[in-house]
């Protein structure tokens, strides 16, 4: 699902929202999540999952073309951990879909 798919879904579910309003709503939510992660905060959405920042320590890597060693600096990267309800829903849905597939 892309951002525009999310806007379309929101506009379709809530008839009182125009497409433009749905677009602003999605943008506002994503901007708020982005700002919270940039400030180092954790985001928890019950039943869905949590977003946090993980620290990747500096390390020595290798340039695959030349083979020389390259110092890779420390990074902070976003991390998503799905909630129990989301994990169970995905597992159940994929199990049902696999059971309904024709055997070859």
N, C-alpha and C positions, 0 to 999 in steps of 0.2 A: 504494500500500500504506500502510495506516495503522499506528499503533502496535499497536492490538488485532489487526490482521491478522498483524503480526510475532509477537506473542505466540502466536496460534493456530498459525502455521507452526512455531514452535519447539517447542511442546507436541506437535504432530502428528509431527514428525521424531524427537523423543526421547521415547519412550514412558515412560521412567522419570521424566520430569519431570511434575509436576502442572501444571495451568493456573496455579496460584498461584506455583509456583516459576519457571515460564517468565516470568510477569509481573515477578517480582522480578529475574530475570536481565536482561531487557530494560531495566528501569528503572535497574539498576546500571550497565549499559554506557552508556546515554544520559546518566546523571548524571555519570559519569566523563569522558565526552567534553565535556559542558557545562562542567565544572569546569576541564578543561585549556584550553579555548578562552577562558574568562573570565580565566585566569591569563596568557593570551597565548602559550600553547604551540601547536605545530603537531601535528596528528594525521595519521599516515600508516598506511594499511591497505593493504598490498601486494596488488596485483591488483584493488583496488577504487578507491582514490583517496585524496586528502588534503584535510584541512580546515585552513584557516588563517584569520587575521584580516587583513582589508584596511582600510586607513585611507582614509576619504573626507574630503578637505579641506573647510574651510568655503567656502561660496559664497553668491551672491545668487540667490534664487529669485523667483518671482512668484506672488502669490495669484491663481488663475484667476478668482475671482468679482469681486474689486475691481480687479485689475490692479496693485496696489501692490507694491513690492519688499519682500522679506522676507529677513532674514539667516538662513541655514541653518547651524547650527553643525557643527563637525567630528564625524564619527561613525566608530566602528569596527564593521565588519560581518563576519559569518562568510562565508567563501568556500569552495566545494567545487570541486576540480579532479579530474575522473575519471581513473583510471589507464588505461594503454594496454589492458590486458586487458578492462576494462569497456567502454571505447569500442569496441573491436573486436567484442565480444560483442553490444552493442546494435546496431551497424551491420549485423552479419551477420544478426541476428534480424529487424530491420526490413526488410532487403532480401528475406529469405525470405518474410516476410509479404506484402510488396507484390507479389512474383512470383506468389503463390498467390491474390491477389485476382482476381475475375472482371472482365474488361474490359467497359466499358459502351459 
